[in-house]
Amino acid sequence: MKNTGTLSKTRTLFIAVTMSAFLFGCGGANDDEKALADFSSKISDFTEYIKDADSQINGLDVSDKASVDSLLAILDNMDEEFQELAKIDAPMQYQDVEKLADEASENMSLAVSCYHSFFEGETYSEEEASSAYMYYTRAMKRVKYIGYMLTGGEIPEEENVIIYEDTNDSNILHKWLSDDEEEDGTDAGENPEPEN
């Protein structure tokens, strides 16, 4: 008989905990978690797409004239995917990703336009080829930077990227624009005034 009381108490406790979790939403995701999950899913899909597109481009036979049409089709699809990337709403902690995604999309659109001009033009234009490659490289660099930001990795120094942290320092613009990186305005105990 004693076991029945313990079983009844255990069952009641289990039901109470389960109902509490249900009522207070512990089992569900809040809006921020849903936004982060949606963002992560879209970034994951984009990453897989880029890997696939890269594989397709590298698999083209450059000696085959039909490969030009295939390349342009792949690039057109990449342009569409980059435009979709630029539309993604990033959660608050990844707001900087949105700007990079916009820049990547702009550069990819310019690259694709230049590639079309180069391959569909009547004459060979080294300038178009150079511009196409430059914009394509810029777009892919921004995608790489997005990857660094999302994985918490550090952007290698040779990339010449400076990341500024948010700060409440009223002299931050002076520090950023100063030629002397060592000067922080505290050496003489006074704050430097920015030059007009």
ChimeraX commands (.cxc) that place a marker at each C-alpha (Angstrom):
marker #1 position 0.00,0.00,0.00 radius 0.5
marker #1 position 2.88,2.37,0.73 radius 0.5
marker #1 position 4.14,1.98,-2.85 radius 0.5
marker #1 position 0.80,3.13,-4.23 radius 0.5
marker #1 position 1.09,6.45,-2.36 radius 0.5
marker #1 position 4.64,6.99,-3.64 radius 0.5
marker #1 position 3.56,6.14,-7.18 radius 0.5
marker #1 position 0.64,8.55,-6.90 radius 0.5
marker #1 position 2.90,11.35,-5.59 radius 0.5
marker #1 position 5.44,10.69,-8.36 radius 0.5
marker #1 position 2.73,10.75,-10.99 radius 0.5
marker #1 position 1.29,13.98,-9.59 radius 0.5
marker #1 position 4.75,15.59,-9.49 radius 0.5
marker #1 position 5.46,14.46,-13.07 radius 0.5
marker #1 position 2.16,15.89,-14.30 radius 0.5
marker #1 position 2.77,19.18,-12.45 radius 0.5
marker #1 position 6.27,19.57,-13.93 radius 0.5
marker #1 position 5.05,18.69,-17.42 radius 0.5
marker #1 position 2.14,21.14,-17.20 radius 0.5
marker #1 position 4.44,23.88,-15.86 radius 0.5
marker #1 position 6.81,23.37,-18.76 radius 0.5
marker #1 position 3.90,23.49,-21.17 radius 0.5
marker #1 position 2.27,26.57,-19.62 radius 0.5
marker #1 position 5.44,28.60,-19.21 radius 0.5
marker #1 position 6.86,27.75,-22.61 radius 0.5
marker #1 position 9.99,25.96,-21.44 radius 0.5
marker #1 position 9.46,23.39,-24.13 radius 0.5
marker #1 position 8.96,25.98,-26.88 radius 0.5
marker #1 position 11.22,28.56,-28.41 radius 0.5
marker #1 position 10.73,32.28,-27.91 radius 0.5
marker #1 position 10.82,34.74,-30.82 radius 0.5
marker #1 position 14.58,35.36,-30.51 radius 0.5
marker #1 position 15.31,31.64,-30.58 radius 0.5
marker #1 position 13.03,31.16,-33.58 radius 0.5
marker #1 position 14.71,34.05,-35.42 radius 0.5
marker #1 position 18.14,32.60,-34.66 radius 0.5
marker #1 position 17.06,29.14,-35.83 radius 0.5
marker #1 position 15.61,30.59,-39.05 radius 0.5
marker #1 position 18.78,32.63,-39.64 radius 0.5
marker #1 position 21.00,29.61,-38.98 radius 0.5
marker #1 position 18.96,27.47,-41.35 radius 0.5
marker #1 position 19.16,30.04,-44.15 radius 0.5
marker #1 position 22.91,30.53,-43.66 radius 0.5
marker #1 position 23.40,26.75,-43.68 radius 0.5
marker #1 position 21.41,26.45,-46.92 radius 0.5
marker #1 position 23.46,29.27,-48.48 radius 0.5
marker #1 position 26.70,27.61,-47.40 radius 0.5
marker #1 position 25.67,24.32,-48.99 radius 0.5
marker #1 position 24.66,26.15,-52.15 radius 0.5
marker #1 position 28.05,27.92,-52.38 radius 0.5
marker #1 position 29.88,24.60,-51.95 radius 0.5
marker #1 position 27.76,23.06,-54.70 radius 0.5
marker #1 position 28.22,26.05,-57.05 radius 0.5
marker #1 position 31.98,26.00,-56.45 radius 0.5
marker #1 position 32.06,22.30,-57.27 radius 0.5
marker #1 position 30.06,22.91,-60.47 radius 0.5
marker #1 position 32.36,25.72,-61.59 radius 0.5
marker #1 position 35.48,23.69,-60.88 radius 0.5
marker #1 position 33.97,20.75,-62.75 radius 0.5
marker #1 position 33.49,22.67,-66.00 radius 0.5
marker #1 position 35.57,21.60,-68.98 radius 0.5
marker #1 position 37.18,24.82,-70.20 radius 0.5
marker #1 position 37.93,23.28,-73.59 radius 0.5
marker #1 position 34.20,22.76,-74.23 radius 0.5
marker #1 position 32.48,25.85,-75.72 radius 0.5
marker #1 position 29.21,24.87,-74.02 radius 0.5
marker #1 position 30.92,25.37,-70.66 radius 0.5
marker #1 position 30.59,29.15,-71.12 radius 0.5
marker #1 position 26.79,28.85,-71.13 radius 0.5
marker #1 position 26.98,26.55,-68.11 radius 0.5
marker #1 position 29.24,29.00,-66.28 radius 0.5
marker #1 position 26.92,31.92,-66.99 radius 0.5
marker #1 position 23.91,29.89,-65.79 radius 0.5
marker #1 position 25.75,29.00,-62.56 radius 0.5
marker #1 position 26.73,32.65,-62.06 radius 0.5
marker #1 position 23.14,33.80,-62.68 radius 0.5
marker #1 position 21.96,31.37,-60.00 radius 0.5
marker #1 position 24.70,32.57,-57.66 radius 0.5
marker #1 position 23.52,36.15,-58.19 radius 0.5
marker #1 position 19.99,35.12,-57.18 radius 0.5
marker #1 position 21.26,33.28,-54.10 radius 0.5
marker #1 position 23.38,36.26,-53.05 radius 0.5
marker #1 position 20.34,38.51,-53.43 radius 0.5
marker #1 position 18.42,36.17,-51.14 radius 0.5
marker #1 position 21.31,36.25,-48.67 radius 0.5
marker #1 position 21.09,40.05,-48.62 radius 0.5
marker #1 position 17.38,39.80,-47.69 radius 0.5
marker #1 position 17.99,37.65,-44.61 radius 0.5
marker #1 position 17.11,39.34,-41.34 radius 0.5
marker #1 position 19.96,38.68,-38.95 radius 0.5
marker #1 position 19.37,38.44,-35.19 radius 0.5
marker #1 position 20.71,41.33,-33.11 radius 0.5
marker #1 position 24.01,39.61,-32.32 radius 0.5
marker #1 position 24.74,39.21,-36.05 radius 0.5
marker #1 position 23.63,42.61,-37.39 radius 0.5
marker #1 position 27.04,43.21,-39.00 radius 0.5
marker #1 position 26.40,40.19,-41.20 radius 0.5
marker #1 position 23.58,42.06,-42.96 radius 0.5
marker #1 position 25.91,44.79,-44.22 radius 0.5
marker #1 position 28.44,42.23,-45.45 radius 0.5
marker #1 position 25.65,40.25,-47.14 radius 0.5
marker #1 position 24.45,43.41,-48.90 radius 0.5
marker #1 position 27.98,44.16,-50.09 radius 0.5
marker #1 position 28.49,40.56,-51.21 radius 0.5
marker #1 position 25.25,40.68,-53.20 radius 0.5
marker #1 position 26.15,44.00,-54.85 radius 0.5
marker #1 position 29.58,42.70,-55.83 radius 0.5
marker #1 position 28.19,39.41,-57.15 radius 0.5
marker #1 position 25.64,41.27,-59.30 radius 0.5
marker #1 position 28.42,43.42,-60.74 radius 0.5
marker #1 position 30.59,40.34,-61.32 radius 0.5
marker #1 position 27.82,38.50,-63.14 radius 0.5
marker #1 position 27.08,41.54,-65.28 radius 0.5
marker #1 position 30.75,41.85,-66.23 radius 0.5
marker #1 position 31.05,38.12,-66.95 radius 0.5
marker #1 position 28.04,38.33,-69.28 radius 0.5
marker #1 position 29.55,41.35,-71.03 radius 0.5
marker #1 position 32.87,39.57,-71.36 radius 0.5
marker #1 position 31.57,36.26,-72.70 radius 0.5
marker #1 position 28.72,37.65,-74.78 radius 0.5
marker #1 position 30.64,40.62,-76.19 radius 0.5
marker #1 position 31.80,40.65,-79.78 radius 0.5
marker #1 position 35.37,41.52,-78.88 radius 0.5
marker #1 position 37.70,40.35,-76.15 radius 0.5
marker #1 position 37.82,42.88,-73.33 radius 0.5
marker #1 position 40.53,42.34,-70.77 radius 0.5
marker #1 position 39.00,45.15,-68.73 radius 0.5
marker #1 position 35.65,43.31,-68.49 radius 0.5
marker #1 position 37.42,40.08,-67.52 radius 0.5
marker #1 position 39.47,41.87,-64.88 radius 0.5
marker #1 position 36.43,43.68,-63.47 radius 0.5
marker #1 position 34.38,40.49,-63.38 radius 0.5
marker #1 position 37.09,38.66,-61.47 radius 0.5
marker #1 position 37.61,41.59,-59.08 radius 0.5
marker #1 position 33.89,41.82,-58.19 radius 0.5
marker #1 position 33.59,38.05,-57.86 radius 0.5
marker #1 position 36.58,37.98,-55.51 radius 0.5
marker #1 position 35.12,40.81,-53.43 radius 0.5
marker #1 position 31.79,38.99,-53.12 radius 0.5
marker #1 position 33.45,35.77,-52.03 radius 0.5
marker #1 position 35.68,37.61,-49.53 radius 0.5
marker #1 position 32.62,39.05,-47.86 radius 0.5
marker #1 position 31.11,35.59,-47.65 radius 0.5
marker #1 position 34.34,34.43,-46.03 radius 0.5
marker #1 position 34.16,37.31,-43.52 radius 0.5
marker #1 position 30.57,36.35,-42.72 radius 0.5
marker #1 position 31.81,32.83,-42.02 radius 0.5
marker #1 position 34.49,34.15,-39.68 radius 0.5
marker #1 position 31.93,36.25,-37.82 radius 0.5
marker #1 position 29.40,33.45,-37.45 radius 0.5
marker #1 position 31.90,30.86,-36.28 radius 0.5
marker #1 position 33.60,33.21,-33.85 radius 0.5
marker #1 position 36.86,32.86,-35.72 radius 0.5
marker #1 position 39.33,35.66,-36.14 radius 0.5
marker #1 position 39.82,37.28,-39.51 radius 0.5
marker #1 position 43.48,36.72,-40.46 radius 0.5
marker #1 position 45.68,39.82,-40.20 radius 0.5
marker #1 position 46.66,39.64,-43.88 radius 0.5
marker #1 position 43.02,40.39,-44.75 radius 0.5
marker #1 position 43.57,43.99,-43.54 radius 0.5
marker #1 position 40.17,44.16,-41.85 radius 0.5
marker #1 position 39.74,46.31,-38.77 radius 0.5
marker #1 position 36.89,45.49,-36.40 radius 0.5
marker #1 position 35.73,48.25,-34.09 radius 0.5
marker #1 position 33.92,47.30,-30.92 radius 0.5
marker #1 position 31.00,49.31,-29.62 radius 0.5
marker #1 position 32.13,51.74,-26.99 radius 0.5
marker #1 position 30.82,54.68,-25.03 radius 0.5
marker #1 position 34.11,56.55,-25.41 radius 0.5
marker #1 position 33.33,60.12,-26.52 radius 0.5
marker #1 position 36.73,60.41,-28.24 radius 0.5
marker #1 position 36.43,57.23,-30.29 radius 0.5
marker #1 position 36.33,59.05,-33.64 radius 0.5
marker #1 position 39.54,60.89,-32.78 radius 0.5
marker #1 position 41.19,57.58,-31.90 radius 0.5
marker #1 position 40.02,55.95,-35.12 radius 0.5
marker #1 position 41.17,58.82,-37.27 radius 0.5
marker #1 position 44.44,59.40,-35.44 radius 0.5
marker #1 position 47.63,58.44,-37.26 radius 0.5
marker #1 position 49.26,57.48,-33.95 radius 0.5
marker #1 position 47.67,54.19,-32.89 radius 0.5
marker #1 position 49.51,54.24,-29.56 radius 0.5
marker #1 position 47.97,57.55,-28.47 radius 0.5
marker #1 position 44.84,56.94,-26.46 radius 0.5
marker #1 position 44.31,60.40,-25.01 radius 0.5
marker #1 position 45.16,59.35,-21.46 radius 0.5
marker #1 position 48.94,59.84,-21.48 radius 0.5
marker #1 position 48.83,63.42,-20.25 radius 0.5
marker #1 position 45.71,62.93,-18.19 radius 0.5
marker #1 position 43.53,64.92,-20.58 radius 0.5
marker #1 position 41.23,64.05,-23.43 radius 0.5
marker #1 position 42.34,65.31,-26.84 radius 0.5
marker #1 position 39.94,67.49,-28.78 radius 0.5
marker #1 position 39.21,66.33,-32.32 radius 0.5
marker #1 position 40.54,68.62,-35.02 radius 0.5
marker #1 position 37.99,70.52,-37.08 radius 0.5
marker link #1:1,2 radius 0.2
marker link #1:2,3 radius 0.2
marker link #1:3,4 radius 0.2
marker link #1:4,5 radius 0.2
marker link #1:5,6 radius 0.2
marker link #1:6,7 radius 0.2
marker link #1:7,8 radius 0.2
marker link #1:8,9 radius 0.2
marker link #1:9,10 radius 0.2
marker link #1:10,11 radius 0.2
marker link #1:11,12 radius 0.2
marker link #1:12,13 radius 0.2
marker link #1:13,14 radius 0.2
marker link #1:14,15 radius 0.2
marker link #1:15,16 radius 0.2
marker link #1:16,17 radius 0.2
marker link #1:17,18 radius 0.2
marker link #1:18,19 radius 0.2
marker link #1:19,20 radius 0.2
marker link #1:20,21 radius 0.2
marker link #1:21,22 radius 0.2
marker link #1:22,23 radius 0.2
marker link #1:23,24 radius 0.2
marker link #1:24,25 radius 0.2
marker link #1:25,26 radius 0.2
marker link #1:26,27 radius 0.2
marker link #1:27,28 radius 0.2
marker link #1:28,29 radius 0.2
marker link #1:29,30 radius 0.2
marker link #1:30,31 radius 0.2
marker link #1:31,32 radius 0.2
marker link #1:32,33 radius 0.2
marker link #1:33,34 radius 0.2
marker link #1:34,35 radius 0.2
marker link #1:35,36 radius 0.2
marker link #1:36,37 radius 0.2
marker link #1:37,38 radius 0.2
marker link #1:38,39 radius 0.2
marker link #1:39,40 radius 0.2
marker link #1:40,41 radius 0.2
marker link #1:41,42 radius 0.2
marker link #1:42,43 radius 0.2
marker link #1:43,44 radius 0.2
marker link #1:44,45 radius 0.2
marker link #1:45,46 radius 0.2
marker link #1:46,47 radius 0.2
marker link #1:47,48 radius 0.2
marker link #1:48,49 radius 0.2
marker link #1:49,50 radius 0.2
marker link #1:50,51 radius 0.2
marker link #1:51,52 radius 0.2
marker link #1:52,53 radius 0.2
marker link #1:53,54 radius 0.2
marker link #1:54,55 radius 0.2
marker link #1:55,56 radius 0.2
marker link #1:56,57 radius 0.2
marker link #1:57,58 radius 0.2
marker link #1:58,59 radius 0.2
marker link #1:59,60 radius 0.2
marker link #1:60,61 radius 0.2
marker link #1:61,62 radius 0.2
marker link #1:62,63 radius 0.2
marker link #1:63,64 radius 0.2
marker link #1:64,65 radius 0.2
marker link #1:65,66 radius 0.2
marker link #1:66,67 radius 0.2
marker link #1:67,68 radius 0.2
marker link #1:68,69 radius 0.2
marker link #1:69,70 radius 0.2
marker link #1:70,71 radius 0.2
marker link #1:71,72 radius 0.2
marker link #1:72,73 radius 0.2
marker link #1:73,74 radius 0.2
marker link #1:74,75 radius 0.2
marker link #1:75,76 radius 0.2
marker link #1:76,77 radius 0.2
marker link #1:77,78 radius 0.2
marker link #1:78,79 radius 0.2
marker link #1:79,80 radius 0.2
marker link #1:80,81 radius 0.2
marker link #1:81,82 radius 0.2
marker link #1:82,83 radius 0.2
marker link #1:83,84 radius 0.2
marker link #1:84,85 radius 0.2
marker link #1:85,86 radius 0.2
marker link #1:86,87 radius 0.2
marker link #1:87,88 radius 0.2
marker link #1:88,89 radius 0.2
marker link #1:89,90 radius 0.2
marker link #1:90,91 radius 0.2
marker link #1:91,92 radius 0.2
marker link #1:92,93 radius 0.2
marker link #1:93,94 radius 0.2
marker link #1:94,95 radius 0.2
marker link #1:95,96 radius 0.2
marker link #1:96,97 radius 0.2
marker link #1:97,98 radius 0.2
marker link #1:98,99 radius 0.2
marker link #1:99,100 radius 0.2
marker link #1:100,101 radius 0.2
marker link #1:101,102 radius 0.2
marker link #1:102,103 radius 0.2
marker link #1:103,104 radius 0.2
marker link #1:104,105 radius 0.2
marker link #1:105,106 radius 0.2
marker link #1:106,107 radius 0.2
marker link #1:107,108 radius 0.2
marker link #1:108,109 radius 0.2
marker link #1:109,110 radius 0.2
marker link #1:110,111 radius 0.2
marker link #1:111,112 radius 0.2
marker link #1:112,113 radius 0.2
marker link #1:113,114 radius 0.2
marker link #1:114,115 radius 0.2
marker link #1:115,116 radius 0.2
marker link #1:116,117 radius 0.2
marker link #1:117,118 radius 0.2
marker link #1:118,119 radius 0.2
marker link #1:119,120 radius 0.2
marker link #1:120,121 radius 0.2
marker link #1:121,122 radius 0.2
marker link #1:122,123 radius 0.2
marker link #1:123,124 radius 0.2
marker link #1:124,125 radius 0.2
marker link #1:125,126 radius 0.2
marker link #1:126,127 radius 0.2
marker link #1:127,128 radius 0.2
marker link #1:128,129 radius 0.2
marker link #1:129,130 radius 0.2
marker link #1:130,131 radius 0.2
marker link #1:131,132 radius 0.2
marker link #1:132,133 radius 0.2
marker link #1:133,134 radius 0.2
marker link #1:134,135 radius 0.2
marker link #1:135,136 radius 0.2
marker link #1:136,137 radius 0.2
marker link #1:137,138 radius 0.2
marker link #1:138,139 radius 0.2
marker link #1:139,140 radius 0.2
marker link #1:140,141 radius 0.2
marker link #1:141,142 radius 0.2
marker link #1:142,143 radius 0.2
marker link #1:143,144 radius 0.2
marker link #1:144,145 radius 0.2
marker link #1:145,146 radius 0.2
marker link #1:146,147 radius 0.2
marker link #1:147,148 radius 0.2
marker link #1:148,149 radius 0.2
marker link #1:149,150 radius 0.2
marker link #1:150,151 radius 0.2
marker link #1:151,152 radius 0.2
marker link #1:152,153 radius 0.2
marker link #1:153,154 radius 0.2
marker link #1:154,155 radius 0.2
marker link #1:155,156 radius 0.2
marker link #1:156,157 radius 0.2
marker link #1:157,158 radius 0.2
marker link #1:158,159 radius 0.2
marker link #1:159,160 radius 0.2
marker link #1:160,161 radius 0.2
marker link #1:161,162 radius 0.2
marker link #1:162,163 radius 0.2
marker link #1:163,164 radius 0.2
marker link #1:164,165 radius 0.2
marker link #1:165,166 radius 0.2
marker link #1:166,167 radius 0.2
marker link #1:167,168 radius 0.2
marker link #1:168,169 radius 0.2
marker link #1:169,170 radius 0.2
marker link #1:170,171 radius 0.2
marker link #1:171,172 radius 0.2
marker link #1:172,173 radius 0.2
marker link #1:173,174 radius 0.2
marker link #1:174,175 radius 0.2
marker link #1:175,176 radius 0.2
marker link #1:176,177 radius 0.2
marker link #1:177,178 radius 0.2
marker link #1:178,179 radius 0.2
marker link #1:179,180 radius 0.2
marker link #1:180,181 radius 0.2
marker link #1:181,182 radius 0.2
marker link #1:182,183 radius 0.2
marker link #1:183,184 radius 0.2
marker link #1:184,185 radius 0.2
marker link #1:185,186 radius 0.2
marker link #1:186,187 radius 0.2
marker link #1:187,188 radius 0.2
marker link #1:188,189 radius 0.2
marker link #1:189,190 radius 0.2
marker link #1:190,191 radius 0.2
marker link #1:191,192 radius 0.2
marker link #1:192,193 radius 0.2
marker link #1:193,194 radius 0.2
marker link #1:194,195 radius 0.2
marker link #1:195,196 radius 0.2
view
